[in-house]
Amino acid sequence: MLSDWPLEQLREYRPARTEPDDFDEFWTGTLQETAAAAWPARVEPYDAGLATVEAHDVTFAGYAGQPVRAWLLLPRHRTGPLPCVVEYIGYGSGRGLPHDWLFWTAAGYAHLVMDTRGQGAAGSLTGDTPDPDPSGAPQANGFLTRGISDPERYYYRRVFADAVRAVETASALPEVDATRIVVAGGSQGGGIALAVAGLVDGLAGVLPDVPFLCHFRRAVDVTDTGPYAELASYLQTRRRDVTAVFRTLSYFDGLNFASRAQAPALLSVALMDRTCPPSTVFAAYHQYAGTDRELVVWPYNGHEGGAAFQRVEQLRWLGKRVPPVAG
């Protein structure tokens, strides 16, 4: 069943953004601090037993110089640097194993899959990156309220900084064409991709599917499904923290990053999605500043969105803008 407004109303939904005055200063400072603590990435061959894909185990400096793991996957038969898809992962999961990520290399792209710090023990794929900087403050189960009383200590400050460093790491790899980097992800990964699109100039494309981390206030009002339900659970107990919580979240809202993003973008939304309500995705799409943007609508799907069918849309769209072979 529909979990939000009808499509006609969603197409017209353009809510005002709630943005702190120091939003840009906050993120400029965060990324400068992160860059200052960076060190050269370690890229080690990994025997994944794959005949057509070359795998590398990557460790790079994320937020505060803390190590973040990733997979670099490359088509074995290549003639030069390739465009690269940097992919971010859904809530609860980690980078898994190389054979979990064969789509983009099969299509002829380099593929960097970033692990998500602290996650990978409750989703479908295992993780290898700890989150050594939790605030220690009370939180609801999960990650959405970790450090939420202070934007400086909030969990997603570290994750978004990691994600920017993943793009910078990919750009420095000799196998990658640094002028043709695309960021992608579904759900949490889609929200991270939107954040990176607003923080990094010069991306060749952005592919957020059913993105999480957008329009928090609306999401909490519309759905009682996790992960957004973690916010409601937190505020059920910490009744006096509502203003502070939503102030923190305003630094991490996909709407605010979308309003700064210029790269070509293909988003997707599912109208029966109770996890990431359609109105939150439409709100982000309508804020997206780049003029080359499309939104694929899946009317009868939940949070799985278009799944394999959306992959077809991505290949069609990306093939016109960032083909695997430079033309």
C-alpha positions as a Markdown table, in Angstrom:
| # | Residue | x | y | z |
|---|---|---|---|---|
| 1 | Met | 0.0 | 0.0 | 0.0 |
| 2 | Leu | 1.0 | 3.6 | -0.4 |
| 3 | Ser | 2.8 | 4.9 | 2.7 |
| 4 | Asp | 2.9 | 8.5 | 1.8 |
| 5 | Trp | 1.2 | 11.1 | -0.5 |
| 6 | Pro | 0.0 | 10.3 | -4.0 |
| 7 | Leu | 2.5 | 10.8 | -6.8 |
| 8 | Glu | 0.9 | 14.0 | -8.0 |
| 9 | Gln | 1.3 | 15.6 | -4.6 |
| 10 | Leu | 4.9 | 14.3 | -4.3 |
| 11 | Arg | 5.9 | 15.9 | -7.6 |
| 12 | Glu | 4.9 | 19.3 | -6.1 |
| 13 | Tyr | 6.5 | 18.8 | -2.7 |
| 14 | Arg | 9.1 | 21.4 | -2.1 |
| 15 | Pro | 9.6 | 22.0 | 1.6 |
| 16 | Ala | 11.7 | 24.8 | 3.0 |
| 17 | Arg | 15.2 | 23.7 | 4.1 |
| 18 | Thr | 16.3 | 24.0 | 7.7 |
| 19 | Glu | 20.0 | 24.9 | 7.5 |
| 20 | Pro | 22.4 | 26.3 | 10.2 |
| 21 | Asp | 24.1 | 29.5 | 9.4 |
| 22 | Asp | 27.5 | 27.9 | 9.8 |
| 23 | Phe | 26.8 | 24.8 | 7.6 |
| 24 | Asp | 29.5 | 25.5 | 5.1 |
| 25 | Glu | 32.0 | 26.5 | 7.7 |
| 26 | Phe | 31.3 | 23.3 | 9.7 |
| 27 | Trp | 32.0 | 21.1 | 6.7 |
| 28 | Thr | 35.0 | 23.1 | 5.5 |
| 29 | Gly | 36.5 | 22.7 | 8.9 |
| 30 | Thr | 35.7 | 19.0 | 9.1 |
| 31 | Leu | 37.2 | 18.2 | 5.8 |
| 32 | Gln | 40.3 | 20.3 | 6.4 |
| 33 | Glu | 40.9 | 18.5 | 9.7 |
| 34 | Thr | 40.4 | 15.2 | 8.0 |
| 35 | Ala | 42.8 | 16.1 | 5.2 |
| 36 | Ala | 45.4 | 17.2 | 7.7 |
| 37 | Ala | 45.4 | 13.8 | 9.3 |
| 38 | Ala | 45.6 | 11.8 | 6.1 |
| 39 | Trp | 48.3 | 9.3 | 5.2 |
| 40 | Pro | 48.9 | 7.3 | 2.0 |
| 41 | Ala | 46.5 | 4.5 | 1.3 |
| 42 | Arg | 47.6 | 0.9 | 1.6 |
| 43 | Val | 46.5 | -1.2 | -1.4 |
| 44 | Glu | 47.2 | -4.9 | -1.2 |
| 45 | Pro | 46.4 | -7.6 | -3.7 |
| 46 | Tyr | 43.6 | -10.0 | -2.5 |
| 47 | Asp | 43.1 | -13.5 | -3.8 |
| 48 | Ala | 39.3 | -13.6 | -4.2 |
| 49 | Gly | 39.4 | -16.5 | -6.6 |
| 50 | Leu | 37.8 | -14.5 | -9.4 |
| 51 | Ala | 38.9 | -15.2 | -13.0 |
| 52 | Thr | 37.8 | -11.9 | -14.5 |
| 53 | Val | 38.1 | -9.5 | -11.6 |
| 54 | Glu | 41.2 | -8.3 | -9.9 |
| 55 | Ala | 40.7 | -7.5 | -6.2 |
| 56 | His | 42.6 | -5.3 | -3.8 |
| 57 | Asp | 42.2 | -4.8 | -0.1 |
| 58 | Val | 42.4 | -1.1 | 0.6 |
| 59 | Thr | 43.0 | 0.8 | 3.8 |
| 60 | Phe | 42.8 | 4.6 | 3.7 |
| 61 | Ala | 42.8 | 7.4 | 6.2 |
| 62 | Gly | 39.3 | 8.5 | 7.1 |
| 63 | Tyr | 38.1 | 11.0 | 9.7 |
| 64 | Ala | 40.9 | 12.0 | 12.1 |
| 65 | Gly | 43.3 | 9.7 | 10.2 |
| 66 | Gln | 41.4 | 6.7 | 11.4 |
| 67 | Pro | 41.7 | 3.6 | 9.2 |
| 68 | Val | 38.8 | 2.8 | 6.9 |
| 69 | Arg | 38.7 | -0.4 | 4.8 |
| 70 | Ala | 37.5 | -0.8 | 1.2 |
| 71 | Trp | 37.6 | -3.1 | -1.7 |
| 72 | Leu | 39.1 | -2.0 | -5.0 |
| 73 | Leu | 37.8 | -4.2 | -7.8 |
| 74 | Leu | 39.1 | -4.0 | -11.4 |
| 75 | Pro | 38.3 | -5.8 | -14.6 |
| 76 | Arg | 41.4 | -8.0 | -15.3 |
| 77 | His | 41.4 | -7.1 | -19.0 |
| 78 | Arg | 41.8 | -3.3 | -19.2 |
| 79 | Thr | 44.0 | -1.1 | -21.3 |
| 80 | Gly | 44.3 | 2.1 | -19.2 |
| 81 | Pro | 42.8 | 4.0 | -16.3 |
| 82 | Leu | 39.0 | 3.4 | -15.9 |
| 83 | Pro | 36.1 | 5.5 | -14.6 |
| 84 | Cys | 35.4 | 4.5 | -11.0 |
| 85 | Val | 32.2 | 4.0 | -9.1 |
| 86 | Val | 32.8 | 4.7 | -5.4 |
| 87 | Glu | 30.0 | 2.9 | -3.6 |
| 88 | Tyr | 28.6 | 3.4 | -0.1 |
| 89 | Ile | 26.7 | 0.7 | 1.8 |
| 90 | Gly | 23.2 | 0.3 | 3.3 |
| 91 | Tyr | 22.5 | 0.6 | 7.0 |
| 92 | Gly | 23.9 | -2.1 | 9.2 |
| 93 | Ser | 26.0 | -3.8 | 6.5 |
| 94 | Gly | 29.8 | -3.7 | 5.8 |
| 95 | Arg | 31.9 | -4.2 | 2.8 |
| 96 | Gly | 31.4 | -8.0 | 2.7 |
| 97 | Leu | 33.6 | -10.0 | 0.3 |
| 98 | Pro | 34.7 | -9.1 | -3.2 |
| 99 | His | 32.3 | -11.5 | -4.9 |
| 100 | Asp | 29.4 | -9.6 | -3.4 |
| 101 | Trp | 30.3 | -6.6 | -5.7 |
| 102 | Leu | 30.7 | -7.8 | -9.3 |
| 103 | Phe | 28.2 | -5.6 | -11.1 |
| 104 | Trp | 30.3 | -2.6 | -11.9 |
| 105 | Thr | 33.4 | -4.4 | -12.9 |
| 106 | Ala | 31.3 | -6.6 | -15.2 |
| 107 | Ala | 30.1 | -3.4 | -16.8 |
| 108 | Gly | 33.8 | -2.3 | -17.3 |
| 109 | Tyr | 34.2 | 0.2 | -14.4 |
| 110 | Ala | 36.7 | 0.3 | -11.6 |
| 111 | His | 34.8 | -0.1 | -8.3 |
| 112 | Leu | 35.8 | 1.1 | -4.8 |
| 113 | Val | 33.5 | -0.2 | -2.1 |
| 114 | Met | 33.8 | 1.7 | 1.2 |
| 115 | Asp | 33.2 | 0.0 | 4.5 |
| 116 | Thr | 31.0 | 1.9 | 6.9 |
| 117 | Arg | 32.7 | 2.4 | 10.3 |
| 118 | Gly | 31.2 | 0.5 | 13.2 |
| 119 | Gln | 28.7 | -1.4 | 10.9 |
| 120 | Gly | 28.7 | -4.8 | 9.4 |
| 121 | Ala | 27.5 | -7.0 | 12.3 |
| 122 | Ala | 23.8 | -6.7 | 11.9 |
| 123 | Gly | 23.2 | -6.4 | 8.2 |
| 124 | Ser | 23.7 | -8.9 | 5.4 |
| 125 | Leu | 27.4 | -8.2 | 4.8 |
| 126 | Thr | 30.3 | -8.2 | 7.3 |
| 127 | Gly | 32.3 | -5.1 | 8.1 |
| 128 | Asp | 36.0 | -4.6 | 9.0 |
| 129 | Thr | 36.2 | -0.9 | 10.1 |
| 130 | Pro | 35.7 | 0.1 | 13.8 |
| 131 | Asp | 34.3 | 3.4 | 14.9 |
| 132 | Pro | 36.9 | 4.3 | 17.6 |
| 133 | Asp | 35.4 | 7.8 | 18.4 |
| 134 | Pro | 31.9 | 7.3 | 19.9 |
| 135 | Ser | 30.8 | 10.1 | 22.1 |
| 136 | Gly | 29.9 | 7.8 | 25.0 |
| 137 | Ala | 26.6 | 9.7 | 25.5 |
| 138 | Pro | 23.2 | 7.9 | 25.7 |
| 139 | Gln | 21.9 | 6.6 | 22.4 |
| 140 | Ala | 19.1 | 4.5 | 21.0 |
| 141 | Asn | 20.0 | 1.1 | 19.5 |
| 142 | Gly | 21.7 | 1.5 | 16.1 |
| 143 | Phe | 23.8 | 4.4 | 14.8 |
| 144 | Leu | 21.4 | 7.2 | 14.0 |
| 145 | Thr | 21.5 | 8.8 | 17.5 |
| 146 | Arg | 25.2 | 8.1 | 18.3 |
| 147 | Gly | 26.6 | 11.4 | 19.5 |
| 148 | Ile | 23.5 | 13.3 | 18.3 |
| 149 | Ser | 23.6 | 15.9 | 21.1 |
| 150 | Asp | 26.6 | 17.6 | 19.4 |
| 151 | Pro | 27.2 | 18.0 | 15.7 |
| 152 | Glu | 31.0 | 17.8 | 16.3 |
| 153 | Arg | 30.6 | 14.3 | 17.8 |
| 154 | Tyr | 27.8 | 13.0 | 15.7 |
| 155 | Tyr | 28.4 | 9.7 | 14.0 |
| 156 | Tyr | 27.6 | 10.8 | 10.5 |
| 157 | Arg | 30.2 | 13.5 | 10.7 |
| 158 | Arg | 32.8 | 10.8 | 10.7 |
| 159 | Val | 31.1 | 8.7 | 8.1 |
| 160 | Phe | 30.7 | 11.6 | 5.6 |
| 161 | Ala | 34.3 | 12.6 | 6.1 |
| 162 | Asp | 35.3 | 9.0 | 5.4 |
| 163 | Ala | 33.2 | 9.1 | 2.3 |
| 164 | Val | 34.9 | 12.2 | 0.9 |
| 165 | Arg | 38.3 | 10.6 | 1.6 |
| 166 | Ala | 37.1 | 7.5 | -0.3 |
| 167 | Val | 36.7 | 9.7 | -3.4 |
| 168 | Glu | 40.1 | 11.2 | -2.8 |
| 169 | Thr | 41.6 | 7.8 | -2.4 |
| 170 | Ala | 40.1 | 6.6 | -5.7 |
| 171 | Ser | 41.3 | 9.7 | -7.5 |
| 172 | Ala | 44.9 | 8.9 | -6.5 |
| 173 | Leu | 44.9 | 5.3 | -7.8 |
| 174 | Pro | 46.8 | 4.8 | -11.1 |
| 175 | Glu | 44.1 | 2.4 | -12.3 |
| 176 | Val | 41.4 | 5.2 | -12.0 |
| 177 | Asp | 40.7 | 8.1 | -14.3 |
| 178 | Ala | 40.3 | 10.8 | -11.7 |
| 179 | Thr | 38.2 | 13.0 | -14.0 |
| 180 | Arg | 35.5 | 10.3 | -14.2 |
| 181 | Ile | 34.5 | 9.3 | -10.6 |
| 182 | Val | 30.9 | 8.5 | -9.8 |
| 183 | Val | 29.4 | 8.0 | -6.3 |
| 184 | Ala | 26.6 | 5.6 | -5.7 |
| 185 | Gly | 24.7 | 3.8 | -3.0 |
| 186 | Gly | 21.3 | 2.6 | -1.8 |
| 187 | Ser | 19.4 | 3.7 | 1.3 |
| 188 | Gln | 22.1 | 4.8 | 3.8 |
| 189 | Gly | 24.6 | 4.5 | 0.9 |
| 190 | Gly | 22.3 | 6.8 | -1.2 |
| 191 | Gly | 22.3 | 9.4 | 1.6 |
| 192 | Ile | 26.0 | 9.3 | 1.9 |
| 193 | Ala | 26.4 | 9.7 | -1.9 |
| 194 | Leu | 24.1 | 12.8 | -1.7 |
| 195 | Ala | 26.3 | 14.2 | 1.1 |
| 196 | Val | 29.5 | 13.6 | -1.0 |
| 197 | Ala | 27.8 | 15.2 | -4.0 |
| 198 | Gly | 27.4 | 18.4 | -1.9 |
| 199 | Leu | 30.9 | 18.3 | -0.5 |
| 200 | Val | 33.1 | 17.3 | -3.5 |
| 201 | Asp | 33.4 | 19.3 | -6.8 |
| 202 | Gly | 34.1 | 17.6 | -10.1 |
| 203 | Leu | 32.2 | 14.4 | -9.7 |
| 204 | Ala | 31.1 | 12.8 | -13.0 |
| 205 | Gly | 27.9 | 11.4 | -11.6 |
| 206 | Val | 25.8 | 10.6 | -8.6 |
| 207 | Leu | 23.6 | 7.5 | -8.2 |
| 208 | Pro | 21.6 | 7.6 | -5.0 |
| 209 | Asp | 18.8 | 4.9 | -4.7 |
| 210 | Val | 16.0 | 5.3 | -2.2 |
| 211 | Pro | 18.3 | 7.6 | -0.1 |
| 212 | Phe | 18.2 | 7.6 | 3.6 |
| 213 | Leu | 19.3 | 10.6 | 5.8 |
| 214 | Cys | 17.0 | 13.1 | 4.0 |
| 215 | His | 14.4 | 15.5 | 5.5 |
| 216 | Phe | 14.6 | 14.1 | 9.0 |
| 217 | Arg | 11.7 | 16.0 | 10.4 |
| 218 | Arg | 9.3 | 14.7 | 7.8 |
| 219 | Ala | 10.7 | 11.2 | 8.0 |
| 220 | Val | 10.1 | 10.9 | 11.8 |
| 221 | Asp | 6.5 | 12.2 | 11.4 |
| 222 | Val | 5.7 | 9.8 | 8.6 |
| 223 | Thr | 7.2 | 6.4 | 9.5 |
| 224 | Asp | 7.7 | 4.3 | 12.6 |
| 225 | Thr | 10.0 | 2.0 | 10.8 |
| 226 | Gly | 13.7 | 1.8 | 11.5 |
| 227 | Pro | 16.2 | 3.3 | 11.2 |
| 228 | Tyr | 14.2 | 6.6 | 11.5 |
| 229 | Ala | 12.3 | 5.0 | 14.4 |
| 230 | Glu | 15.6 | 5.2 | 16.4 |
| 231 | Leu | 15.1 | 9.0 | 16.5 |
| 232 | Ala | 11.6 | 8.7 | 17.9 |
| 233 | Ser | 12.8 | 6.1 | 20.4 |
| 234 | Tyr | 15.6 | 8.4 | 21.6 |
| 235 | Leu | 13.2 | 11.4 | 22.0 |
| 236 | Gln | 10.6 | 9.3 | 23.8 |
| 237 | Thr | 13.1 | 9.3 | 26.7 |
| 238 | Arg | 15.0 | 12.5 | 26.1 |
| 239 | Arg | 11.9 | 14.7 | 25.8 |
| 240 | Arg | 13.7 | 18.0 | 26.3 |
| 241 | Asp | 16.3 | 17.3 | 23.6 |
| 242 | Val | 14.0 | 17.7 | 20.5 |
| 243 | Thr | 15.4 | 21.1 | 19.5 |
| 244 | Ala | 19.0 | 20.1 | 20.0 |
| 245 | Val | 18.5 | 16.8 | 18.1 |
| 246 | Phe | 17.0 | 18.5 | 15.0 |
| 247 | Arg | 19.7 | 21.2 | 15.1 |
| 248 | Thr | 22.4 | 18.5 | 14.9 |
| 249 | Leu | 20.6 | 16.7 | 12.1 |
| 250 | Ser | 20.3 | 19.9 | 10.1 |
| 251 | Tyr | 24.1 | 19.6 | 9.5 |
| 252 | Phe | 23.6 | 16.2 | 8.0 |
| 253 | Asp | 20.3 | 16.5 | 6.1 |
| 254 | Gly | 20.5 | 15.4 | 2.4 |
| 255 | Leu | 18.4 | 18.3 | 1.4 |
| 256 | Asn | 21.1 | 20.7 | 2.4 |
| 257 | Phe | 23.8 | 18.7 | 0.6 |
| 258 | Ala | 21.5 | 18.4 | -2.5 |
| 259 | Ser | 21.2 | 22.1 | -2.7 |
| 260 | Arg | 25.0 | 22.4 | -3.2 |
| 261 | Ala | 25.4 | 19.4 | -5.6 |
| 262 | Gln | 26.1 | 20.1 | -9.3 |
| 263 | Ala | 27.2 | 16.8 | -10.7 |
| 264 | Pro | 24.8 | 14.9 | -13.0 |
| 265 | Ala | 22.5 | 12.7 | -10.9 |
| 266 | Leu | 20.1 | 9.8 | -11.3 |
| 267 | Leu | 18.0 | 9.2 | -8.2 |
| 268 | Ser | 15.3 | 6.6 | -7.5 |
| 269 | Val | 12.3 | 6.4 | -5.2 |
| 270 | Ala | 9.8 | 3.7 | -4.3 |
| 271 | Leu | 6.2 | 4.8 | -3.6 |
| 272 | Met | 5.5 | 2.0 | -1.1 |
| 273 | Asp | 8.7 | 2.6 | 0.8 |
| 274 | Arg | 8.1 | 2.8 | 4.6 |
| 275 | Thr | 11.8 | 2.9 | 5.5 |
| 276 | Cys | 12.7 | 6.0 | 3.5 |
| 277 | Pro | 9.3 | 7.7 | 2.8 |
| 278 | Pro | 8.9 | 8.9 | -0.8 |
| 279 | Ser | 8.2 | 12.5 | 0.3 |
| 280 | Thr | 11.7 | 12.7 | 1.8 |
| 281 | Val | 13.3 | 11.5 | -1.5 |
| 282 | Phe | 11.2 | 13.9 | -3.6 |
| 283 | Ala | 12.2 | 16.7 | -1.2 |
| 284 | Ala | 15.9 | 16.0 | -1.8 |
| 285 | Tyr | 15.4 | 15.6 | -5.6 |
| 286 | His | 13.6 | 19.0 | -5.8 |
| 287 | Gln | 16.5 | 20.6 | -3.9 |
| 288 | Tyr | 19.2 | 19.1 | -6.1 |
| 289 | Ala | 21.0 | 22.0 | -7.7 |
| 290 | Gly | 22.5 | 20.3 | -10.7 |
| 291 | Thr | 20.4 | 20.8 | -13.9 |
| 292 | Asp | 21.2 | 17.3 | -15.3 |
| 293 | Arg | 19.1 | 15.2 | -12.9 |
| 294 | Glu | 16.5 | 12.4 | -13.2 |
| 295 | Leu | 14.3 | 10.6 | -10.8 |
| 296 | Val | 13.2 | 7.0 | -11.5 |
| 297 | Val | 9.9 | 6.2 | -9.7 |
| 298 | Trp | 8.9 | 2.7 | -8.8 |
| 299 | Pro | 5.2 | 2.8 | -7.9 |
| 300 | Tyr | 4.7 | -0.7 | -6.5 |
| 301 | Asn | 7.9 | -1.3 | -4.6 |
| 302 | Gly | 9.0 | -0.8 | -1.0 |
| 303 | His | 12.5 | -0.2 | 0.2 |
| 304 | Glu | 14.0 | -2.6 | -2.3 |
| 305 | Gly | 13.2 | 0.0 | -4.9 |
| 306 | Gly | 13.9 | -0.9 | -8.5 |
| 307 | Ala | 16.6 | -3.5 | -7.5 |
| 308 | Ala | 18.0 | -5.1 | -10.7 |
| 309 | Phe | 15.7 | -3.0 | -12.8 |
| 310 | Gln | 17.3 | 0.2 | -11.4 |
| 311 | Arg | 20.7 | -1.2 | -12.4 |
| 312 | Val | 19.5 | -1.3 | -16.0 |
| 313 | Glu | 18.5 | 2.4 | -15.6 |
| 314 | Gln | 21.9 | 3.2 | -14.2 |
| 315 | Leu | 23.8 | 1.5 | -17.0 |
| 316 | Arg | 21.7 | 3.3 | -19.6 |
| 317 | Trp | 22.1 | 6.7 | -17.9 |
| 318 | Leu | 25.8 | 6.3 | -17.0 |
| 319 | Gly | 26.7 | 4.9 | -20.4 |
| 320 | Lys | 25.6 | 8.2 | -22.0 |
| 321 | Arg | 27.7 | 10.3 | -19.5 |
| 322 | Val | 30.5 | 8.2 | -18.2 |
| 323 | Pro | 31.1 | 5.2 | -20.5 |
| 324 | Pro | 33.6 | 2.7 | -19.3 |
| 325 | Val | 35.8 | 3.5 | -22.3 |
| 326 | Ala | 36.7 | 7.1 | -22.9 |
| 327 | Gly | 35.3 | 8.4 | -26.2 |
